[in-house]
Amino acid sequence: MDAAGIKIKDEEPLNIPWYRPLLEAVEVKRHLFWHSSKLNQTKNFLADLETSKIENHVINVIDCSRLQIQPSHDLDIDSIESLEADIFIVANFDTLLTINHGKTWMRQLRPAVMQHLGRGARLIVASNAPQNHFPAIDGSSLATDCVQYIGERWRYDQLLHYGTPENARRLVSLSAGMPGPAAELIDRFPDLSRATGKDAVACLKNHITATMIQCGSDSISWLESAVLLRGDRQTPYDEIPANVATTLHASGLGSLDFHTDCLEILPGVSDATTKACVELAERSFLDAPPQWTKIAAALFTFERTARALLADSAATQEALVDLLSGHTEKIRRNFTAENGIPAPDLSSLPNPARWIDLSDLLDLLINISENSRVGGLTSKQWSMAKSEVLPIRNKIQHMRLPSAGDKRAIERHIRSVTR
């Protein structure tokens, strides 16, 4: 009410066609992959999709989390082939990667959907996981053999068409122009003047953190290094691992400045909120990602091979014991700690190379390869292996997320010692 006690009508809520740019893009490109991250997707997806329609286009959504299945457990292809639409949206496509029959249904879904594309329909494959998370398997080409759609943040001048200047300005300020948080704030606060900065920060944190987790361990690891450790939120695009750069850009976490070719992380969001989200995402990543398990297995191969090469480099058991003698106490401590019994003398210890620490093992290989190659590697090559392998081993040992290049580095050194 105003000072005279007259009730003032709340402003009409903003009614924004959030998906209009996506639908306009598929008119041109015909087959798009859209990362429907928490930052990109609104809560009321179907209703907002209807609001965003162009002219009289018919849109049909095939939800992969609710596919029609026959009693034989096969996909009901006829029901999909009988659909009619100008634009088909295959939503939640990533769910087919995580359920038992998902890959079978993915393989069965592809030809049915591609038939519609061949008849002139447009196709959007929407996934909560990034495009590069889809392996090269039958059916996944629905997600991989198409153009990656990358949306832009909504600007103040665009939002002026859908509400008052005050509401448009406030919404951009509170949400940094990102559809997911913006739509939630409108839903919670039809009168945006009632939304506080605290409300906006809480909303942003939820959407940003969830999106970082959706992007996977490679992206979180890179963000941890760039944002938390270096404090760098603007990085030349070609200095970021390709998969990470594309994922961050498509998910809404990064915005590309085409003048400088730099990817800026979460423009319009404060440093404190951005860093808090990276920490929350890293802390909340509880399931071992595929990269972690593959790197752990590769480390096992590398380390076991290195120990075998050290043992083989000694002509006799006595020569091996003499080689290890400088690390006797540490080796015996390792044996006792693992087995719970006193360690025998080094000469009586079975497979003594088994109990030496990896850092000491690599130091020995560096030293003995100064005069003669060990496993075909020079001292300089073993030094390089130590400088690259130990930090990765420490990440795995302490359950930290690996970075994009860790797996490639380990595999390169395995090839060197096993060729």
C-alpha positions as CSV (number, residue, x, y, z in Angstrom):
1,M,0.0,0.0,0.0
2,D,1.1,3.6,-0.5
3,A,1.1,6.4,2.1
4,A,-2.7,6.9,1.6
5,G,-3.5,3.3,2.3
6,I,-4.3,2.4,-1.3
7,K,-3.2,-1.0,-2.4
8,I,-0.7,-0.9,-5.2
9,K,-0.9,-3.7,-7.7
10,D,2.2,-5.9,-8.0
11,E,4.0,-5.7,-11.3
12,E,3.1,-8.4,-13.8
13,P,5.8,-11.2,-13.7
14,L,8.2,-11.2,-16.7
15,N,7.1,-13.7,-19.3
16,I,10.3,-14.5,-21.2
17,P,10.6,-17.0,-24.1
18,W,13.7,-18.6,-22.7
19,Y,14.1,-21.2,-25.5
20,R,13.5,-18.9,-28.4
21,P,17.2,-18.7,-29.3
22,L,17.5,-22.5,-29.2
23,L,14.5,-22.9,-31.4
24,E,15.7,-20.3,-33.8
25,A,19.1,-22.0,-34.0
26,V,17.6,-25.4,-34.9
27,E,15.7,-23.8,-37.7
28,V,19.1,-23.1,-39.3
29,K,21.2,-26.1,-38.2
30,R,18.4,-28.7,-38.2
31,H,20.2,-31.1,-35.8
32,L,21.6,-29.7,-32.5
33,F,23.0,-31.0,-29.3
34,W,22.0,-28.9,-26.3
35,H,23.6,-29.3,-22.9
36,S,20.4,-28.8,-20.8
37,S,22.5,-27.9,-17.7
38,K,21.0,-26.4,-14.5
39,L,22.1,-23.0,-15.7
40,N,20.6,-23.5,-19.2
41,Q,17.3,-25.2,-18.4
42,T,14.3,-23.7,-16.6
43,K,12.3,-25.7,-14.0
44,N,9.1,-25.4,-16.0
45,F,10.7,-26.7,-19.2
46,L,7.6,-27.8,-21.1
47,A,5.6,-24.7,-20.2
48,D,8.5,-22.4,-21.1
49,L,9.1,-24.3,-24.3
50,E,5.5,-23.6,-25.3
51,T,5.9,-19.9,-24.6
52,S,9.1,-19.9,-26.7
53,K,7.5,-21.4,-29.9
54,I,8.0,-19.7,-33.2
55,E,4.7,-19.0,-35.1
56,N,2.6,-22.2,-35.3
57,H,5.4,-24.8,-35.0
58,V,4.5,-28.1,-33.5
59,I,7.0,-29.3,-30.9
60,N,7.1,-32.9,-29.6
61,V,9.3,-34.0,-26.7
62,I,10.6,-37.5,-26.4
63,D,11.6,-37.9,-22.8
64,C,14.3,-40.7,-22.5
65,S,13.6,-41.1,-18.8
66,R,10.0,-42.1,-19.7
67,L,10.2,-44.0,-22.9
68,Q,7.4,-46.3,-24.0
69,I,8.7,-49.9,-23.7
70,Q,7.2,-53.1,-25.1
71,P,6.7,-56.3,-23.0
72,S,9.8,-57.6,-24.7
73,H,11.7,-54.8,-23.1
74,D,12.4,-53.2,-26.5
75,L,11.6,-49.7,-27.4
76,D,8.2,-49.1,-28.8
77,I,9.5,-47.8,-32.2
78,D,6.0,-47.5,-33.7
79,S,4.9,-44.9,-31.1
80,I,7.9,-42.7,-32.0
81,E,7.6,-43.1,-35.8
82,S,3.9,-42.1,-35.6
83,L,4.6,-38.8,-33.9
84,E,4.2,-35.6,-35.9
85,A,6.1,-32.4,-35.3
86,D,8.1,-29.6,-36.8
87,I,10.7,-29.8,-34.1
88,F,11.5,-33.0,-32.1
89,I,13.3,-32.6,-28.7
90,V,14.9,-35.8,-27.3
91,A,15.2,-34.8,-23.7
92,N,17.3,-36.4,-20.9
93,F,19.3,-38.4,-23.5
94,D,22.0,-38.9,-20.9
95,T,19.8,-41.2,-18.8
96,L,20.3,-43.9,-21.5
97,L,24.0,-44.1,-20.5
98,T,23.2,-45.0,-16.9
99,I,20.4,-47.6,-17.0
100,N,20.7,-51.3,-17.8
101,H,18.9,-51.3,-21.2
102,G,19.7,-47.7,-22.0
103,K,22.3,-48.4,-24.6
104,T,20.0,-50.9,-26.4
105,W,17.2,-48.3,-26.4
106,M,19.7,-45.7,-27.6
107,R,20.5,-47.9,-30.6
108,Q,16.8,-48.5,-31.3
109,L,15.9,-44.9,-30.9
110,R,18.3,-43.4,-33.4
111,P,16.9,-44.7,-36.7
112,A,13.3,-43.9,-35.6
113,V,14.3,-40.3,-34.8
114,M,16.5,-39.9,-37.9
115,Q,13.5,-40.8,-40.1
116,H,11.8,-37.7,-38.9
117,L,14.9,-35.7,-39.6
118,G,14.9,-37.1,-43.1
119,R,11.3,-35.9,-43.6
120,G,12.3,-32.3,-42.9
121,A,11.7,-32.1,-39.1
122,R,14.2,-30.4,-36.9
123,L,15.9,-32.2,-34.0
124,I,17.3,-31.1,-30.6
125,V,19.1,-33.7,-28.5
126,A,19.0,-32.4,-24.9
127,S,21.3,-33.9,-22.3
128,N,22.1,-33.1,-18.7
129,A,25.6,-34.4,-19.5
130,P,28.1,-32.7,-21.9
131,Q,28.4,-33.8,-25.5
132,N,31.9,-35.3,-24.9
133,H,30.6,-37.7,-22.2
134,F,28.9,-39.8,-24.9
135,P,31.2,-42.7,-26.0
136,A,31.5,-44.0,-29.5
137,I,28.7,-46.6,-29.3
138,D,25.7,-47.4,-31.5
139,G,23.1,-44.8,-31.2
140,S,25.2,-42.2,-29.4
141,S,25.7,-40.4,-32.8
142,L,22.3,-38.8,-32.1
143,A,24.3,-36.7,-29.6
144,T,27.7,-36.6,-31.3
145,D,27.1,-36.2,-35.0
146,C,25.5,-32.8,-34.8
147,V,26.2,-29.2,-34.0
148,Q,26.8,-28.2,-30.4
149,Y,24.4,-25.4,-29.4
150,I,26.0,-22.7,-27.2
151,G,23.5,-20.1,-25.9
152,E,24.4,-16.6,-24.9
153,R,23.4,-14.9,-21.7
154,W,20.2,-12.7,-21.8
155,R,21.0,-9.0,-21.9
156,Y,19.1,-6.1,-20.4
157,D,18.1,-4.8,-23.9
158,Q,16.6,-8.2,-24.8
159,L,14.5,-8.4,-21.5
160,L,13.1,-4.9,-22.1
161,H,10.6,-6.5,-24.5
162,Y,9.1,-8.6,-21.7
163,G,8.7,-6.2,-18.7
164,T,9.6,-2.9,-17.2
165,P,13.1,-1.5,-17.4
166,E,13.4,-1.8,-13.6
167,N,12.5,-5.5,-13.7
168,A,14.8,-6.2,-16.6
169,R,17.7,-4.5,-15.0
170,R,17.1,-6.2,-11.7
171,L,16.8,-9.7,-13.2
172,V,20.1,-9.4,-15.2
173,S,21.8,-8.2,-12.0
174,L,20.4,-11.0,-9.8
175,S,20.9,-13.9,-12.3
176,A,23.8,-12.7,-14.5
177,G,21.5,-13.3,-17.4
178,M,21.4,-17.1,-17.0
179,P,18.0,-18.7,-17.8
180,G,18.0,-21.3,-15.0
181,P,18.5,-19.0,-12.1
182,A,16.5,-16.2,-13.7
183,A,13.5,-18.3,-14.2
184,E,13.6,-19.6,-10.7
185,L,13.8,-16.1,-9.3
186,I,10.8,-15.0,-11.3
187,D,8.9,-18.1,-10.2
188,R,9.7,-17.4,-6.5
189,F,9.4,-13.6,-6.7
190,P,6.8,-12.4,-9.2
191,D,7.6,-9.0,-7.8
192,L,11.3,-9.0,-8.3
193,S,11.7,-6.0,-6.0
194,R,11.2,-8.4,-3.1
195,A,14.1,-10.6,-4.1
196,T,17.2,-9.8,-2.0
197,G,20.9,-10.3,-2.9
198,K,21.0,-13.1,-0.4
199,D,18.2,-14.9,-2.3
200,A,20.0,-14.4,-5.6
201,V,23.3,-15.8,-4.2
202,A,21.6,-18.9,-2.8
203,C,19.9,-19.5,-6.1
204,L,23.1,-18.9,-8.1
205,K,25.1,-21.3,-5.9
206,N,22.6,-24.1,-6.3
207,H,22.5,-23.8,-10.1
208,I,26.2,-23.2,-10.6
209,T,27.3,-26.0,-8.3
210,A,24.9,-28.5,-9.9
211,T,26.1,-27.5,-13.4
212,M,29.8,-27.9,-12.4
213,I,29.0,-31.4,-11.2
214,Q,27.1,-32.2,-14.4
215,C,30.2,-31.1,-16.4
216,G,32.3,-33.8,-14.7
217,S,35.7,-34.2,-13.0
218,D,37.9,-32.8,-15.8
219,S,36.1,-29.5,-15.7
220,I,36.0,-29.3,-11.9
221,S,39.7,-30.1,-11.7
222,W,40.5,-27.3,-14.2
223,L,38.3,-24.8,-12.4
224,E,40.0,-25.7,-9.1
225,S,43.4,-25.0,-10.6
226,A,42.5,-21.9,-12.6
227,V,39.9,-20.2,-10.3
228,L,40.8,-21.3,-6.8
229,L,44.6,-21.6,-7.1
230,R,45.5,-19.0,-9.7
231,G,42.5,-16.7,-9.3
232,D,42.2,-16.5,-13.0
233,R,38.7,-16.2,-14.5
234,Q,39.8,-15.2,-18.0
235,T,41.9,-17.7,-20.0
236,P,42.7,-17.8,-23.7
237,Y,40.4,-20.5,-25.2
238,D,43.3,-22.4,-26.8
239,E,45.1,-22.7,-23.5
240,I,42.3,-24.7,-22.0
241,P,42.0,-28.5,-22.8
242,A,39.6,-28.7,-25.7
243,N,36.9,-30.8,-24.1
244,V,37.0,-28.7,-20.9
245,A,36.7,-25.4,-22.9
246,T,33.7,-26.7,-25.0
247,T,32.0,-28.1,-21.9
248,L,32.3,-25.0,-19.8
249,H,31.1,-22.8,-22.7
250,A,28.1,-25.0,-23.6
251,S,27.0,-25.5,-20.0
252,G,26.7,-21.8,-19.3
253,L,29.7,-21.7,-16.9
254,G,31.9,-19.8,-19.4
255,S,31.3,-17.0,-21.9
256,L,33.6,-16.4,-24.9
257,D,34.8,-12.9,-25.7
258,F,35.2,-13.2,-29.5
259,H,37.4,-10.0,-29.5
260,T,40.1,-11.5,-27.3
261,D,39.2,-15.2,-27.8
262,C,39.2,-15.6,-24.0
263,L,36.8,-17.7,-22.0
264,E,35.5,-15.9,-19.0
265,I,34.2,-18.0,-16.1
266,L,30.7,-16.8,-14.9
267,P,30.8,-13.2,-15.9
268,G,28.5,-11.1,-13.7
269,V,29.0,-13.5,-10.7
270,S,31.2,-12.4,-7.9
271,D,34.6,-13.9,-7.2
272,A,33.4,-15.1,-3.7
273,T,30.4,-16.9,-5.1
274,T,32.3,-18.4,-8.0
275,K,35.1,-19.8,-5.7
276,A,32.5,-21.1,-3.2
277,C,30.8,-23.0,-6.0
278,V,34.0,-24.6,-7.2
279,E,34.8,-25.7,-3.7
280,L,31.2,-27.1,-3.2
281,A,31.3,-28.9,-6.5
282,E,34.7,-30.5,-5.7
283,R,33.5,-31.5,-2.3
284,S,30.2,-32.9,-3.6
285,F,31.8,-35.1,-6.3
286,L,31.5,-38.4,-4.4
287,D,31.4,-41.1,-7.1
288,A,34.7,-42.0,-8.7
289,P,34.6,-40.7,-12.3
290,P,35.7,-43.0,-15.1
291,Q,38.9,-41.0,-15.5
292,W,39.8,-41.8,-11.9
293,T,39.4,-45.5,-12.2
294,K,41.3,-45.6,-15.5
295,I,44.2,-43.6,-14.1
296,A,44.3,-45.7,-11.0
297,A,44.6,-48.8,-13.2
298,A,47.2,-47.2,-15.4
299,L,49.3,-46.2,-12.3
300,F,49.2,-49.8,-11.2
301,T,50.6,-50.9,-14.5
302,F,53.3,-48.2,-14.6
303,E,54.5,-48.8,-11.0
304,R,54.5,-52.6,-11.2
305,T,56.5,-52.4,-14.5
306,A,59.0,-50.0,-12.9
307,R,59.5,-52.3,-9.9
308,A,60.0,-55.3,-12.3
309,L,62.6,-53.3,-14.3
310,L,64.5,-52.4,-11.1
311,A,64.6,-56.0,-10.0
312,D,65.7,-57.1,-13.5
313,S,68.4,-54.5,-13.6
314,A,70.3,-56.4,-10.8
315,A,72.2,-59.4,-11.9
316,T,71.6,-61.3,-8.7
317,Q,69.5,-61.1,-5.5
318,E,72.6,-59.9,-3.6
319,A,73.1,-57.1,-6.1
320,L,69.4,-56.1,-5.7
321,V,69.7,-56.0,-1.9
322,D,72.9,-53.9,-2.2
323,L,71.0,-51.5,-4.6
324,L,68.2,-51.1,-2.0
325,S,70.4,-51.0,1.1
326,G,70.2,-47.2,1.3
327,H,66.4,-47.5,1.9
328,T,66.6,-50.5,4.3
329,E,64.8,-48.9,7.3
330,K,62.0,-47.4,5.2
331,I,61.4,-50.7,3.4
332,R,61.3,-52.6,6.6
333,R,58.8,-50.1,8.1
334,N,56.6,-50.5,5.0
335,F,56.6,-54.3,5.4
336,T,55.7,-54.1,9.1
337,A,53.0,-51.5,8.6
338,E,51.3,-53.6,5.9
339,N,51.6,-57.0,7.5
340,G,51.6,-56.3,11.2
341,I,54.7,-58.4,11.9
342,P,58.4,-57.5,12.4
343,A,60.3,-57.3,9.1
344,P,63.2,-59.7,8.5
345,D,66.6,-58.5,7.3
346,L,66.6,-57.0,3.8
347,S,68.4,-60.1,2.5
348,S,65.6,-62.3,3.8
349,L,62.7,-60.1,2.7
350,P,60.8,-61.7,-0.2
351,N,60.6,-59.5,-3.3
352,P,62.3,-56.5,-1.6
353,A,61.6,-54.2,-4.5
354,R,57.9,-54.6,-3.7
355,W,58.2,-52.5,-0.5
356,I,60.1,-49.5,-1.6
357,D,58.2,-46.2,-2.0
358,L,57.5,-45.0,-5.5
359,S,59.5,-41.8,-5.2
360,D,62.6,-43.8,-4.0
361,L,62.0,-46.4,-6.7
362,L,62.1,-43.7,-9.4
363,D,65.2,-42.1,-7.8
364,L,67.0,-45.4,-8.0
365,L,66.0,-45.9,-11.7
366,I,67.2,-42.4,-12.5
367,N,70.6,-43.1,-10.9
368,I,71.3,-46.5,-12.4
369,S,70.2,-45.4,-15.9
370,E,72.9,-42.8,-16.0
371,N,75.4,-45.3,-17.3
372,S,73.0,-47.8,-19.0
373,R,69.4,-47.5,-20.1
374,V,66.8,-49.3,-17.9
375,G,63.7,-50.5,-19.7
376,G,65.0,-48.6,-22.7
377,L,64.8,-45.3,-20.9
378,T,67.6,-42.9,-20.2
379,S,68.1,-41.1,-16.8
380,K,66.6,-38.0,-18.3
381,Q,63.4,-39.9,-19.3
382,W,63.1,-41.5,-15.9
383,S,63.4,-38.0,-14.4
384,M,60.6,-36.8,-16.6
385,A,58.5,-39.8,-15.6
386,K,59.0,-39.0,-11.9
387,S,58.1,-35.3,-12.3
388,E,54.8,-36.2,-14.1
389,V,53.8,-39.5,-12.4
390,L,54.2,-38.6,-8.8
391,P,51.8,-35.7,-8.7
392,I,49.2,-37.8,-10.5
393,R,49.8,-40.7,-8.1
394,N,49.3,-38.3,-5.2
395,K,46.0,-37.1,-6.6
396,I,44.8,-40.7,-6.9
397,Q,46.2,-41.7,-3.5
398,H,44.4,-38.8,-1.7
399,M,41.2,-39.1,-3.8
400,R,41.5,-35.8,-5.6
401,L,39.9,-35.3,-9.0
402,P,42.3,-35.9,-11.9
403,S,42.8,-33.3,-14.6
404,A,42.1,-33.7,-18.4
405,G,45.7,-34.6,-19.3
406,D,46.5,-36.9,-16.4
407,K,45.3,-40.1,-18.2
408,R,47.2,-39.2,-21.3
409,A,50.4,-38.6,-19.4
410,I,50.3,-41.9,-17.5
411,E,49.5,-43.8,-20.8
412,R,52.5,-42.1,-22.5
413,H,54.9,-43.3,-19.8
414,I,53.4,-46.8,-19.8
415,R,54.1,-47.0,-23.5
416,S,57.7,-45.9,-22.9
417,V,58.4,-48.6,-20.3
418,T,56.5,-51.5,-22.0
419,R,57.4,-51.0,-25.6
